[in-house]
Every structure is written in C-alpha cells, then in structure tokens.
Amino acid sequence: MTARQTAAGRVSRWLLMTLVAVCASSSELAAQTALERVRARGTLRIGMDATYPPFGMAEGGVFSGFDVDLARAVARELRVEPVFINASFDGVFPALQNGTFDVVVSAVTITPERAATLLFSDPYIDAGQAIAVRGDSTIDGIEALAGRTVGVQINTTAQFAMEQRPGVTIAKYNTIDLALLDLQHGRIDAVASDGPVLRYMTMRSFAGLRTVGREYTEERFGIVLARGSDDLRRAINAALWRVQESGEYAKLHATWFGEASVARSQGTEAPRAFDAGLVGRTWHLFLRGVGITALMALSSLVLGLPLGLVLALARVQPRRVLASPAAVYVEVMRGTPLLVQILFIYFVLPSVGVNLPAYTSGILALTLNAGAYISEIIRAGIVSIDAGQMEAARALGMDYWQAMRRVILPQTFRRVVPPLTNESIALLKDSSLVSVIGLTELARTGQELASRHAAPLTIWPLVAVIYLILTLPLTRVAEYLEQRWKPITRS
C-alpha cells in the first residue's frame, strides 16, 4: 500500500467518524424534550409582538410590560435566562411551530381553534373584550354597533368576535394604536380590543376617547407552546403557581393595572401633534433602524444585480434550455407578493430542514425578488439595442458572448440607469416588510415607538422624512450618471 493510499484511508476514516459523530449528536438533540433543550441551552426564547401596551412594549431592544415581567419571573423559576424576540403578531405562531421560539407570551387568548394546533399553559390573567369610542359618541355598548365601523387589530379575538356580529363593518389594523388614531380622527365609529389595553391607552395618550359598556367576553390569556412541549408546559405551569404563591404576581398586576398605573397615566401630559422632545429622546433608535434598512437594501441590491444579469442573459439567448427556466423564475417571483416570499423562506423552509436566521431570510427574499425585476430591466435594455450592433460585432469575428460583453452590455447599462434607480428605491422601501419576521428596521422601529408612546403623529411623519432622505441621494446619483452617459446626438 502506497503512502498516498494510506493517507487517503486515514482521511476516509476521519470523515466517516465525523459523520457518525454528527449523526449521533443530531439524534441525541432530537431525542431531547423541550424542557431539556431549554435547560441545556440555558435560555428561554420568548416570542412577542411588543406593540401592545401595557402587556408588551419595546424601545431600542429593551422590553417592558406585564407580559415581559411575568415571562422574566417564569424564566427565573426555570433557572434560565429569558431572551425576548420581537415579531409581528401574525408571525409569532408560525415561528413558534418552526422552532424559532420556545414559547409565545403576547396577550394570547386561549381559544378552541388555537388549542387544536398549539399548547397553552394555565391562564395567567382574565381580560375580556371592550369597546372604545369618542367622547361625543352615542354608542354605549356592543349592542349599539350594528351599522357601525369597528376597528380591530388583525388576527386577534376582537376581530373574530366582531365577525360574528351582524351589521358590523370591520376595519383591520396592524397595531391597536393606529385603530385608536383613526377613531380619534372620526374615520371609524369604535375600536374593539382587550379591556386592559383600551383603558391603558385611552387614559395615557388618546384624549377624547373613552371605554363604554361592560366587557362583553370572558377571555383568558395563556403562554403558548408548540405541540410536543408537554414537559415544558408542566414546568411553566409550576413556575406560574410559584410566582402567584410568592405574591410576586399580585405586585406585577398592581404595577401595570392597579391604582399606581392609573395615577401614572393621569399624570402624563396631553399628547401633542408633534413632540420634538420624543424625537430627541429616540433619535438614536431611528439611526439604528436606518442602519439595518440601508444595509439590507444595499446587500440585496449588490446580490440582486448579478442575479438579474444572469437571468436576463439566459432569457435573451436562443437556447430554450436556459431561457425557459429563467422565464419561469421571473414570472413566479414577479407574480407572488414579496411578503409571501419572506414568510415562505422564514416559516416554511424550516419544515424541510432549511432553517435560516431572520436576517439571512430577509436578505435572501429581497435578493431573489429584486433579481427578477432587475432581470426584466436589463433584458428590456438589451432588446432595445439595434440588432445591427450584434450583427456588426459578429462580422468582425466576435462570438456571441464576446459581442454581448464588449458591445451590447456597455450600451445597455447606460440605458437602464433610471429604471435601476427606481428599483433601488423600491427595494429600500420594500425592506420594511421584513419586520414581519422580527427584524427591527426603520419601519418596525417606528411601529414600536408609535405604540409604546402612543404618538403616531410624531413618529410616522418622521419615518417618512427619513425614507425620503435615504432615497434622495439615489436619485441624484442616477441623474449624474444619466447626464454623464448621455448618448451623443446631432443638434
């Protein structure tokens, strides 16, 4: 046996041993229960839509609220560290089921429909639905809502309850503060949501609004777990019992819903149309959001340009074996919403073993989507070049790809600068959709601050101005390049 064969044998044995070790490690990990995985990791990953005061709020990555304090107490009883992950409410349950979270603590009502696919802890608070109206409204309860328009937060039990009421027109909002703002402006007649939330927000920041009638449902909130997490649920139930027995639960409840909370709310100043002081206190959070937005847009553009170029070249060359798959890809990506693509990559791919982090998923979705649109821009530029240009290049002895690289593409890129700039601006704004998977970019930062401070009139105009500031340099660069590469024409 030669030395080379001996070395090859050692490498083969090493690879085989590594493969066996990896498989054994994966099997051992799969065999662990949910509680064992949490304790082995030393952290409890908690999913939450932190735009729902007083249960969950976030500012600059710092979480607060009744649910937050209770989750911290439960994690302490489990002897692990809590790790909060902020995500849109319509995305928390898919993320829980694909393993991104261990639990969801986000004012989730226990319902038979949810209990059919998820596990719930014992209830930790009673919070029925209530109605908020303007101060001059004649609506005095749920019975007076027939023929009215009622605002609800999307995918909540308030929406489900209103759908059962005859004659009620439903207006859906991503966050409850936007519904209350529309109510304040007179666009809708009432807002339905959890009673504690409405009372907290109307007392704190929405002057002229009030809650009316009694709570018309009996709802209980629970901590949500994925199916198969029975041992973790038992441990959480035991932790909740110890928190209640120690008196800590009563203190938390008094802090967020008792007289002290009411006094704090009544002591706050009336909200102003534009609060410059709030901008001064939160500008660093906006800068962080701008950084994430700009980085995601730039990364997706840098990766999407070569992808778009390859797709465009595949579509314009004569061989169908390359043109057809490229055409199918472009039609699929342009024919489906970017939001659906983001949700598919982040929530669906883990079911087939592809589990990507949120940031990677966001960039991948933006890149794949932008590549399809960029390919059509470049393809249009290529076909706009006179066919005689290719024929002349071929007559000079160039092959197809040499002519494309040296003659056609240089002229193409000069022509497609304006539409590529438009695509870059659209990509920058579309990056706001990644907030659905928990990335706190500029739009999500605005959403968190608007909900926490109940100041949409301050936050959202500022977010719009920041987006405008980000896009203006792109248009100036495009104008410069357009003038510099302007074709020479006869006067």
N, C-alpha and C positions, 0 to 999 in steps of 0.2 A: 504494500500500500504506500502511495507517494505521500509526501508532506502536504501537498495540496489537497489530496483526498481526506487526509486526517483532519486538516483544518476545516474542510467542508463538513465533515462528520460532526465536529465539535459545534460548529455554527448551527447545524440542523438540530442537534440535541438541545442546544440552548434555546432555539426558537420553540421547540416542542415543549420544553419545560415552562417557558414563559407563557405559552398558550394555555397549558394546563393550569398554571397559577391564576391567570386571568379568569378562566372559566370557573375555577373553584371560588375565586373571590366574588364573581358575579352571582354564582349560585348561593353563596353564603349571604350576600347582600339581599338577594331576592327572598331568601328564607327568613330574614329578619321581619319581625312585626313592626307596625307603625310606631309603637311606643319605643321599641328597641332602636329603631333608626333615629328617632328624635334624641334619645339619650346618648346614643353613640356619637351623633353629630354635635350634641351639646347646645343645640339651638332649636327653637320652635318658630318655624316660618309662618307668619300670620298675614293673610291677605285681607286687605281693607280698602274700601273706597272712602278716602279721608276727605270727603267734601260734604259731610253730613253732620254738622254740629247739632247738639253737643256730644253725639256719640263718637264721631271720628273727624279729626281735623289734622292738617299737616301744613307746615311752613318751613321751607328750606330743609326738608328731610326730618324735621322734629315733629313727632306725632303727639297729639293730646286729645282728650275727650274721655267720656265714661267708658266706652269700649276699650280704649287704649289702656286706661288704668286697670281695668278688670283683667285684660289679657296679660298685662305685666304681672299681676298678682297670681294668676293661674300658672304662668311660666315659672315664677319663683317657687310655687308649691311643687312643680315638676322638677325643680332643680336644674333648669336650663335657661338660656338667655333668649329673650324674645327678639325676633327680627321682623320688623314690620315692612310689608311690601305694598305700596300704593298702586291701585289699579282701578279702572272703571268698573262700576258695579255689574254691568252686563258681561264683564270678562272674568269676574272672580271665580265663578263656579267652574267654567272650563279649565282655568288654571289650577284649581284645586284638584280636579279629576285627572289632569295630566302630570301631577306631582310637583308643580311649581310651589304650592303652599302645602303646609301640613294641616292648617285649619283656616277658616274664614271667620273673622269676628267683625261684623259690619252691619249691625242692626238688622239681622236677617230674621224674618218672621218664619216660624215653623208652620209649614202648610203640608197637607197630604200629598200634593203634587211634588213638592221638593223632597219630602221624606221618601218618596218612591225611588229616588235615584241617589240620595245623599243620606248621610248620618247626621243626627243632631244630638247635642248634649242636652242635659236637663235645662229647662227655661231659666234664664237669669234675670229677666225683667218683663213686666207686663206693660205694653204700650199700644193702646188702641188707636184707631184712625180718628182724625178730627178734621174740621173744616176751618179755613181762614178766609176772611172776606174783608172788603174795605169798610172803613168806619161808617160810611153812609149807606151801606147795603141793607136791603130788606131781608136778605137770606138769614134765617135763624136756625138752620139745621139741615141735615141731609135730605129731609123730606121736601125741601124747597128748591132742590137742584134741577128738577125737571125743566127742560127747555133752556138750561144754562150751559155755559162752557166752563169746564173744571180743569185746572192744571194739575198734573201729576208728574212724579219722576218715573222715567221709563223702567219697566220690568220690576216694579215694586207692587206690594199688595194693595197700595192705594189705587194703582191702575187697574188691578184685577177686580177690586171692589166696585170701581166706577163703571167698569164694563158690564156689570150686572144690573146697573141702574137704568131703567127705561127713560128715554128722552134726554140723557146727558151726553153732551159733546165733550170729548176728551182731547186735551192739548198735552202733548208729551214733551218733557224737558230732560236734558242730561243731568242737571242738578236742581235741587229744590229752590235755591236762591234765584235762579232765572225765572221759575214759575211765580215766585212771590213778587219779583220785579215787574213781570207782565201784569200781575194782578194790581199792583200799585199804579201802573200806567193805564189801567182800565181796559186792557185787551181781552181779559178773561174775567169771569164772574166770581170764581172761588178757586182755592187750592186745597187739595186733599193730601194729607200726609200723616205721619206718626204724630200724635198729640204732643209729646215732649219736644219734638223738633220744631213744630209750628209755634208753640208757646215761647221757646227759647229765641227763635229768630224774630218773631214779631215784637217781643219786648226789647230785643237788643238793637235791631238795626232797621226795621221796616215800620217807620212811623205811619200812622193812619190805618194800619191793618190790625185785625183782632180775630181771635178764635171764637166760634159760636157753637151753641148746642153741646150735646154730650158726645163722648167718644162712641162711635157707632159700631165698632167691632171690638172683640176681645182677642188681642194678639199677644203672643209671647215670642221673645227673641231667644235664639239659641246659638251656640257655637257650632259651626258646620264642619263636617269631616267627610272625606271620601269613603266610599264603600270599602270594606275590608279593614277599617281602622277601629275595630271594636275595642281592642285593649287600650288604645289611646283615648277613646271616648270614656271608658270606665275611669281612667286616671284623671281626665279633665273633670268628670262629674265629682270625683272625690275631692279634687282641688277646689272646685266651686263650693262644695259643702264646707270645707275648712275655712275658706275666705269668709263665708257667711257666719260660721260659728265664732270666728275670732272677732267679729264686729267690724272688720275692715270694709265689708260690702256696704254696711249702713253708712259709714263715713264717705265712701265714694259716691253713694246715691245722694247724700246730703250736699256734697260738694257741687254736683252737676245739676241736681233737680230740686234741691231744698231752698230754704229761705235765703241762704247766703248767695246762691246763684241768682235768685230773683233780685236781691239787693244790688249785686254787681251789674246786672243788666239794666236796672232802672237808673243806676248811677252813670251810665255811659252817655256821652254826648249824642245829640241827634245827628244822624248821618248827613254829610254834605254832598252836594252834587259832584264835587271833585275835592278829594282830600289830599293836599300836597304833602301833609305830614306822613300819611300812609306810604306814599311813593318814596319819601326819604328813608323810611324805616325798612323798606322791602326792595330797594333798587338792586342790592347785591344778589337777591334771589332771581331777579329778572336777568341779570348778567349770566348767572349760571344756566338758566334756561336758554338764553341766546347762544351760549357756547355749545350746548348739546344740539340745538336746532341747526346751527351753522355747520357743525362737524358732521352730523348725519347727512345733511343735504350735499355737502362737498364730497363726502366719501361716496355717496350714491351716484353723484354725477361723474366722478372720476372713474368709477367702476362701470357705470352705465354707458359711457361713451364708447369704449372698445367693444362692449357687448352689442350696442346698436350698430356700430360699423360692421362687425362680423355678420350680423343678421341682414343688414342692407346689402352687403356684397353677395351673400348667399341668395337673396331674392332676385337680384338683377342678372346673375349669371344664368346661362341657358340650361344647365342640368337640373332636372326636376328632383333628383335625389337629394339635392341640397336646398332648392328653392321651396319645395312643399313643406318640409318640417319647419323651416323658418317662418313661412306664411302662417302655418297653424299656430305656432308660438305667439306671433304678433297678434293674431285675432283673439286668442284666448286671453292674453294679458290686457288687451285694449277693451275686450268685451266683458270683463268682470271688474267690479269695483276694487280699488286699492285697499279699502278697509277689509273686504272679504279676503283678499290675498294675505294681508297681515295676520288676520285671525287664523287662516288656514296654516300658515307657516308656524305660528307660535303655539296654536292649540291642537291642531290636527296631526301634524307631523310626529309629535311625541308618541302617538299611538302606533306608529310603525317603526319606532326606535330612533327617530331623529329629534333629539331634544336640544334645541338651540337656546342660548340666553336671549333675553328680551332685546338687548342692544343689537346683537347679531341678527336676530329675526327682523328687526325694524330696518336695518340697512339692507339686508337681503331682499326684503319685499320692495323697498323703494328702488333698489337697483334693477331688479327684474322688471318692474313696471316701467321705470324710466327707459330701460334698454329698448322696450318695444316701441315707445313713442319716438325715441331718438332714431331708431332704425328707419321709421317711416319718413322722418325729416331728411335723413341722409339719402334715402332711396329717391325721394322726390327731387333732391338736388342733383343726383346722378342722372336721372332720366331727363332733366331739364337741359343737360349739356347736349349740344347738337351732335347727332350721330356721326357727322363727318369728322369730328375730333377723334373718335375711336378709329375710324377708317384710315385717317391720315397717319395716326400713330402706328397702326398695323402695317401700312405701306412702307413705313420707314424701317421695318424689321423688328418692331417690338412684339412680344407675345401679349396675350390678353391682360395678364396681371401686371406686366410692366407698363402697358398703356394706361391701365386703371390707376396705378400708383403714381406715375410721372405726369400724366396729362389730365385725366378726368377728376381724380380726387382733389388736387390742389384747387381747381376751379369750383368744385362742389362746395368745399368748406367755406370759400369766400361767399357763396350764395346763401348758405344755411345759417350764417351767424345770427340773424334776427330771430328765426324760429327756435334755434337752440337756446337763445337767451330767454325766450318765453318759456321754454321747457324747464330751464334752470329756476326761473321764478316760481313756476308751478310746483316744482319739486320742493323748493324751500317751504312753500305754504302747505303742501301735502304732508310734510313731515309731522304736522300737528296730529295726524291720525294715529301715530304710534303711541299716543297717550292711552289708547285702549288696552295696551299690554303693559302698562305701568311705568312707562318712561316719562320722566318729568322734564319734558322740553318746554319751550316758551308757552305754548297754549295751555298745557297742563299746569304749569306754574300759575298762570292767570286764573285757571279754574279753581285751584286750591286756595289762592289768596282771596278771590271773589267770594268763595263760600265761607271761608274762615272769618273774614272781616265783614261779610255781607255788604260789600262795596263794589258792585259791578259797574256803577257809573264812573268809578275811578280806575278800576283795573282794566276793563276791556278796551276803552279808548287808548290807554297806554300801550296795551298789547298790539293794537292796530298800528300805532305810530312806530313801534319798534320793528314790526314786519315791514313797514314802508321804508324805514331807514336801512334795513337789510337788503331790500330789493333795488333801491335807487342806484347803488354802485354797479350792479349788474347791467342796468340799462345804459349807464354812462359808458361802461366798457364796450358794450355792444355798439353804441353809436360811434365810438372811436375806431373800432375795427372796421365798421361798415364804411366809414369815410376813408380809412387807410387803404382798404382793399377794393375801393370803388372802381369798377371797370372803366377804362379809358374810352370815351366815346367822342365822335366828331361833333363839333359845335355847329 
